Amino acid sequence: MTINVTQEHIQQGKRFDRRHCPVAVAIRDVTDRDVMIYMGWIHFQLSIGWHSHQTHPDMVEIIYHYDVTGEMKPFAFDLEIEK
């Protein structure tokens, strides 16, 4: 599925917060699942427990830049997860 990180998600996001960074907010908005972003991994809760998905290195840079500067531009990425 394609996840669109919008300007609204960016404005709702919180720097240095693995559960409330704009990427986690965008994933939660689409899937309604608990999500954490940490050290290049996306962790999301399924009915059988937590599942982890390694992020693309470009996304690591985007999130790091956001944490340091508070700036992020809207973008989209694909994520394999059941809705």
Phi, psi and omega in degrees: 000150178268130177254124177257116175271107186266172176299325177297317178298320180296318180292328179281340185292161178232131179294145177058029180235107187295338179265345185233019173290159183305325180293316178296319179299317181294317179296315180297324180298324182273322188257341184058038178239154175293133185225141172227140175247123185207123172050047177082013180232145172253122178248126178224150185271130173249175180296335182260007180130197183272145175237142181242143180224121179288136181275161174290143180306328178298323180291324177302316179295319179298314181292318178300314179300318178298314181300320183282318188252340187080008183250138176203143175259148176304144178203171179230153176208160178264141179221128178273104179204142175285136183291000000 
